Amino acid sequence: MNHLQDHLVIDLPSPVQKGKMSLEETLKKRESIREYSSKPLTKEELSQLLWAVQGTTRNWGARTAPSAGALFPLEIYVVLKEGVFHYSSKDHNLVRALEQDIRNPLAKAALGQDCVREAPAVFVIAAVYERTDRKYGNRAERYVKMEAGHAAQNLLLQAVSSGLGAVPVGAFHDEQVRQVLNLPVNHEPLYLIPVGWKR
């Protein structure tokens, strides 16, 4: 992860699509891990995790998580020491959104949780409700939140399969998180998921 801050766009290596751990082993080993070493994640590890959470699986753009009407309302950000990066599913790359390390203010917005401050990577799942609302109206919020749960579980299981630890965090002040991340006004943060090597 050297010199990520020097690049506006970071191309990610292709994700592996055959792992060394069975789904059953992964499910059995999944647990919430809140303490991490400071060892950063590699580009390969980030690539695999990002693909698991919202990567494409078909030429037409299908994703790893099911999406009502294939409308894909989720936006994924990853917070690293080098800054905040937005994930492009279509191009499987990261686009820098902020240059500074915002893990301390992000942890403050998350009620002071150390796991958010200490993890080498914090994945943010945000929702753009309008994409689903156009088709599903008052059911949209339900469908989007279900989709976010599917995507989060994919990320948690991929972390286990990769030998990493992770924890889903829902306790945070939405507006503070949006401000710290400088999210567009229509990107509603739903999950913070710290990921790293278990301490």
SULMORA-V651865 format. One record per pair of residues at least 24 apart in sequence whose C-alpha atoms are under 8 Angstrom apart, sorted by sequence separation. I is the first residue (numbers start at 1). GAP is how many residues later the second one is. D is the distance in Angstrom with one decimal. If there is no record, write none. Layout:
BEGIN
i->I gap->GAP d->D
i->I gap->GAP d->D
END
This chain:
BEGIN
i->79 gap->24 d->7.1
i->168 gap->24 d->6.2
i->169 gap->24 d->5.8
i->168 gap->25 d->4.7
i->169 gap->25 d->7.8
i->167 gap->26 d->5.6
i->168 gap->26 d->7.2
i->125 gap->27 d->7.8
i->166 gap->27 d->6.6
i->167 gap->27 d->5.9
i->166 gap->28 d->5.6
i->167 gap->28 d->7.0
i->15 gap->29 d->7.4
i->61 gap->29 d->7.0
i->166 gap->29 d->4.4
i->13 gap->30 d->7.1
i->165 gap->30 d->5.7
i->166 gap->30 d->6.6
i->12 gap->31 d->6.4
i->13 gap->31 d->6.1
i->164 gap->31 d->6.9
i->165 gap->31 d->5.5
i->12 gap->32 d->7.2
i->15 gap->32 d->5.9
i->16 gap->32 d->6.8
i->164 gap->32 d->5.6
i->165 gap->32 d->5.8
i->14 gap->33 d->7.1
i->15 gap->33 d->5.0
i->56 gap->33 d->6.2
i->164 gap->33 d->5.0
i->165 gap->33 d->5.5
i->12 gap->34 d->7.9
i->13 gap->34 d->6.3
i->14 gap->34 d->8.0
i->55 gap->34 d->5.2
i->56 gap->34 d->6.9
i->163 gap->34 d->7.5
i->164 gap->34 d->6.5
i->12 gap->35 d->5.6
i->54 gap->35 d->6.3
i->55 gap->35 d->7.8
i->15 gap->36 d->6.7
i->159 gap->36 d->7.3
i->50 gap->37 d->7.4
i->55 gap->37 d->7.1
i->51 gap->38 d->7.6
i->1 gap->39 d->7.2
i->81 gap->39 d->6.9
i->152 gap->39 d->7.8
i->1 gap->40 d->7.0
i->80 gap->40 d->6.0
i->81 gap->40 d->7.8
i->1 gap->41 d->5.6
i->51 gap->41 d->7.5
i->80 gap->41 d->5.0
i->152 gap->41 d->7.9
i->1 gap->42 d->6.1
i->79 gap->42 d->5.5
i->80 gap->42 d->6.9
i->148 gap->42 d->7.5
i->78 gap->43 d->6.4
i->79 gap->43 d->5.0
i->148 gap->43 d->8.0
i->78 gap->44 d->5.6
i->79 gap->44 d->6.3
i->47 gap->45 d->7.8
i->78 gap->45 d->4.5
i->79 gap->45 d->7.7
i->145 gap->45 d->7.9
i->77 gap->46 d->5.8
i->78 gap->46 d->6.0
i->76 gap->47 d->7.0
i->77 gap->47 d->5.0
i->76 gap->48 d->5.7
i->77 gap->48 d->6.7
i->76 gap->49 d->5.0
i->77 gap->49 d->7.9
i->75 gap->50 d->6.0
i->76 gap->50 d->6.3
i->74 gap->51 d->6.6
i->75 gap->51 d->5.1
i->74 gap->52 d->5.6
i->75 gap->52 d->6.1
i->74 gap->53 d->4.7
i->75 gap->53 d->7.4
i->73 gap->54 d->5.6
i->74 gap->54 d->6.3
i->73 gap->55 d->5.0
i->73 gap->56 d->6.3
i->73 gap->57 d->7.8
i->129 gap->57 d->7.7
i->73 gap->58 d->5.6
i->128 gap->58 d->5.8
i->72 gap->59 d->7.4
i->73 gap->59 d->6.4
i->127 gap->59 d->7.8
i->128 gap->59 d->5.2
i->71 gap->60 d->6.2
i->72 gap->60 d->7.8
i->111 gap->60 d->7.0
i->127 gap->60 d->5.4
i->128 gap->60 d->6.5
i->71 gap->61 d->6.0
i->110 gap->61 d->5.9
i->111 gap->61 d->6.0
i->126 gap->61 d->5.6
i->127 gap->61 d->5.0
i->110 gap->62 d->3.9
i->111 gap->62 d->7.7
i->126 gap->62 d->5.1
i->127 gap->62 d->6.4
i->69 gap->63 d->7.8
i->109 gap->63 d->5.7
i->110 gap->63 d->6.4
i->126 gap->63 d->4.1
i->127 gap->63 d->6.9
i->68 gap->64 d->7.5
i->109 gap->64 d->5.6
i->125 gap->64 d->6.0
i->126 gap->64 d->5.4
i->109 gap->65 d->8.0
i->124 gap->65 d->6.9
i->125 gap->65 d->5.7
i->126 gap->65 d->7.1
i->69 gap->66 d->7.9
i->124 gap->66 d->7.6
i->125 gap->66 d->5.1
i->109 gap->67 d->5.5
i->110 gap->67 d->7.6
i->124 gap->67 d->5.7
i->125 gap->67 d->6.7
i->109 gap->68 d->5.7
i->123 gap->68 d->7.9
i->124 gap->68 d->4.7
i->123 gap->69 d->5.7
i->124 gap->69 d->6.3
i->74 gap->70 d->7.7
i->122 gap->70 d->6.4
i->123 gap->70 d->4.9
i->73 gap->71 d->6.8
i->106 gap->71 d->6.3
i->122 gap->71 d->5.4
i->123 gap->71 d->6.2
i->122 gap->72 d->4.1
i->123 gap->72 d->7.5
i->121 gap->73 d->5.8
i->122 gap->73 d->6.0
i->74 gap->74 d->7.1
i->106 gap->74 d->6.2
i->120 gap->74 d->7.7
i->121 gap->74 d->5.4
i->68 gap->75 d->6.4
i->105 gap->75 d->6.6
i->106 gap->75 d->7.8
i->119 gap->75 d->5.5
i->120 gap->75 d->6.8
i->121 gap->75 d->6.5
i->67 gap->76 d->7.9
i->68 gap->76 d->7.8
i->116 gap->76 d->7.9
i->119 gap->76 d->5.9
i->120 gap->76 d->5.8
i->5 gap->77 d->5.3
i->67 gap->77 d->7.8
i->116 gap->77 d->7.9
i->119 gap->77 d->5.6
i->4 gap->78 d->6.2
i->5 gap->78 d->7.0
i->102 gap->78 d->7.1
i->116 gap->78 d->5.8
i->3 gap->79 d->7.9
i->36 gap->79 d->7.5
i->41 gap->79 d->6.8
i->68 gap->79 d->7.8
i->102 gap->79 d->7.7
i->115 gap->79 d->6.4
i->12 gap->80 d->6.3
i->34 gap->80 d->7.8
i->35 gap->80 d->6.1
i->38 gap->80 d->7.1
i->40 gap->80 d->5.3
i->41 gap->80 d->7.3
i->67 gap->80 d->6.0
i->11 gap->81 d->6.9
i->12 gap->81 d->5.3
i->34 gap->81 d->5.1
i->37 gap->81 d->7.8
i->38 gap->81 d->7.1
i->39 gap->81 d->6.8
i->40 gap->81 d->7.6
i->66 gap->81 d->6.5
i->11 gap->82 d->4.6
i->12 gap->82 d->7.4
i->36 gap->82 d->6.6
i->37 gap->82 d->7.5
i->38 gap->82 d->6.1
i->65 gap->82 d->6.8
i->10 gap->83 d->5.6
i->11 gap->83 d->6.5
i->35 gap->83 d->7.5
i->36 gap->83 d->5.7
i->37 gap->83 d->7.9
i->98 gap->83 d->7.7
i->9 gap->84 d->6.9
i->10 gap->84 d->5.0
i->35 gap->84 d->7.6
i->36 gap->84 d->7.8
i->66 gap->84 d->7.3
i->98 gap->84 d->8.0
i->9 gap->85 d->5.7
i->10 gap->85 d->6.4
i->65 gap->85 d->5.8
i->9 gap->86 d->4.5
i->65 gap->86 d->5.4
i->8 gap->87 d->5.8
i->9 gap->87 d->6.3
i->64 gap->87 d->7.6
i->8 gap->88 d->5.2
i->7 gap->89 d->7.5
i->65 gap->89 d->7.4
i->64 gap->90 d->7.8
i->5 gap->91 d->8.0
i->5 gap->94 d->6.4
i->54 gap->97 d->6.6
i->84 gap->97 d->7.2
i->53 gap->98 d->4.8
i->52 gap->99 d->7.6
i->53 gap->99 d->6.4
i->53 gap->101 d->5.5
i->52 gap->102 d->5.6
i->53 gap->102 d->5.0
i->52 gap->103 d->5.6
i->50 gap->105 d->7.6
i->49 gap->106 d->5.9
i->52 gap->106 d->6.4
i->49 gap->109 d->6.1
i->48 gap->110 d->7.5
i->49 gap->110 d->6.8
i->75 gap->112 d->7.5
i->45 gap->117 d->7.6
i->30 gap->126 d->7.4
i->30 gap->127 d->6.6
i->36 gap->129 d->7.6
i->27 gap->130 d->6.9
i->30 gap->130 d->6.1
i->26 gap->131 d->6.2
i->29 gap->131 d->6.9
i->34 gap->131 d->7.7
i->33 gap->132 d->5.2
i->34 gap->132 d->6.9
i->32 gap->133 d->7.2
i->33 gap->133 d->5.2
i->34 gap->133 d->6.3
i->26 gap->134 d->6.1
i->31 gap->134 d->7.8
i->32 gap->134 d->5.9
i->33 gap->134 d->5.5
i->26 gap->135 d->5.8
i->31 gap->135 d->7.8
i->32 gap->135 d->4.7
i->31 gap->136 d->7.7
i->32 gap->136 d->7.5
i->21 gap->140 d->5.9
i->20 gap->141 d->7.6
i->19 gap->142 d->7.4
i->41 gap->155 d->7.0
i->40 gap->156 d->7.5
i->39 gap->157 d->7.6
i->38 gap->158 d->8.0
i->39 gap->158 d->6.8
i->36 gap->159 d->7.9
i->37 gap->159 d->7.0
i->38 gap->159 d->7.8
i->34 gap->160 d->7.9
i->36 gap->160 d->5.6
i->37 gap->160 d->5.6
i->36 gap->161 d->5.3
i->37 gap->161 d->6.1
i->36 gap->162 d->4.6
i->37 gap->162 d->4.8
i->35 gap->163 d->6.1
i->36 gap->163 d->4.6
i->35 gap->164 d->5.7
i->33 gap->165 d->7.0
END
